[in-house]
C-alpha cells in the first residue's frame, strides 16, 4: 500500500501544510483539505490539479492560478511560463524530504507516526 503526500509550500519553499492520502486516490480529492482556511494570492500547480472544482474555488478566492493544463481540457487557458517555472520550489522540497530515509521508505507503520516524521523532517529542512 502506498501513501501520497500533498504539500503546500510558501514562496520560499517552506512547508505550510500537507495532507496524506491513499496512493490510489486522485490528487484533486486532497486539495480542499490542503487549502481550506489558508489565505493566499496565487497557486502554482501541475496538471494533476487541473479540475473545474479547484479552478472555481480559486476564482472565488480571487487567487491567481498557474496550473498546467491537462491534455484533455477543452478550453485553453494561458499560463505564464516564467511564473510556472517557480514550481521547482515544491519539487525541491520533496527532494529534500526524501533525503530522510523514514519518509522516503515509508518506514512508519501508522499515518500518525508518518505525519510526525514529515513534520520533523520539514523542521530540520527549514532550520538548515
C-alpha positions in Angstrom: 0.0 0.0 0.0 1.3 3.5 -0.9 0.6 6.9 0.6 0.6 10.2 -1.3 1.8 13.4 0.3 0.1 16.5 -1.0 2.1 19.6 0.2 1.6 23.3 0.2 4.7 25.5 0.4 5.1 29.2 0.7 7.1 31.4 -1.8 10.3 30.3 -0.2 9.6 26.6 -0.5 8.9 26.1 3.2 6.2 23.7 4.2 2.9 25.3 5.1 0.6 22.3 5.2 0.4 18.7 4.0 -2.2 16.1 3.6 -1.8 12.3 3.4 -3.9 10.3 1.0 -4.0 6.7 -0.1 -1.9 6.1 -3.2 -4.8 5.0 -5.4 -6.8 8.3 -4.9 -6.9 11.2 -7.4 -4.8 14.2 -6.3 -7.7 16.5 -6.7 -9.5 14.9 -3.8 -6.9 16.1 -1.4 -6.8 19.7 -2.4 -9.8 21.1 -0.4 -8.4 20.0 3.0 -5.0 21.2 1.9 -6.0 24.8 1.0 -9.1 25.2 3.3 -8.7 28.1 5.7 -5.4 29.4 4.2 -5.3 32.8 2.6 -3.0 33.1 -0.5 -2.7 35.2 -3.6 -1.9 32.5 -6.1 -1.4 28.8 -6.6 1.2 27.1 -8.9 0.3 23.5 -9.6 0.9 20.8 -12.1 -1.7 19.2 -14.4 -3.0 16.8 -11.8 -4.7 19.7 -10.1 -6.4 21.0 -13.3 -10.0 20.4 -12.3 -13.1 22.7 -12.7 -13.8 22.5 -8.9 -10.4 23.7 -7.9 -10.4 26.4 -10.6 -13.9 27.6 -9.3 -12.6 27.7 -5.7 -9.6 29.7 -6.7 -11.8 32.1 -8.7 -14.0 32.6 -5.6 -10.9 33.4 -3.5 -9.6 35.8 -6.2 -6.3 33.9 -6.3 -4.1 33.7 -9.4 -4.0 30.3 -11.0 -0.9 29.0 -12.7 -2.0 25.4 -13.3 -0.5 23.4 -16.2 -3.4 22.2 -18.4 -4.4 18.6 -18.6 -4.2 17.4 -22.2 -8.0 16.5 -22.2 -9.1 20.0 -21.2 -11.3 21.6 -23.9 -11.0 25.3 -23.1 -7.4 26.5 -23.3 -6.2 28.8 -20.5 -3.0 30.8 -20.7 -0.3 30.4 -18.1 2.8 32.5 -17.6 5.8 30.2 -18.2 8.0 32.5 -16.1 5.8 32.1 -13.0 5.1 28.4 -13.7 8.9 27.9 -13.6 8.7 28.6 -9.8 7.0 25.2 -9.4 10.5 23.9 -8.8 10.3 25.1 -5.2 7.8 22.3 -4.3 9.9 19.8 -6.3 12.9 20.9 -4.3 11.0 20.5 -1.1 10.1 16.9 -2.0 13.7 16.1 -2.9 14.9 17.4 0.4 12.1 15.5 2.2 13.1 12.2 0.5 16.6 12.6 1.9 15.1 11.3 5.2 15.0 7.5 4.9 11.9 7.1 7.2 9.9 9.4 4.9 11.3 8.0 1.6 10.8 4.4 2.5 7.5 5.0 4.4 9.1 3.2 7.4 6.4 4.3 9.9 3.5 1.9 10.4 0.8 4.4 11.2 -0.3 7.6 9.4 0.1 9.5 12.7 3.8 8.5 13.1 4.4 9.1 9.4 2.9 12.6 9.8 5.1 13.2 12.8 8.2 12.2 10.8 7.2 14.6 8.0 6.8 17.4 10.5 10.2 16.6 12.0 11.9 16.4 8.6 10.3 19.7 7.5 11.5 21.4 10.7 15.0 20.2 10.0 14.8 21.3 6.4 13.6 24.8 7.4 16.4 25.2 10.0 19.2 24.4 7.5 
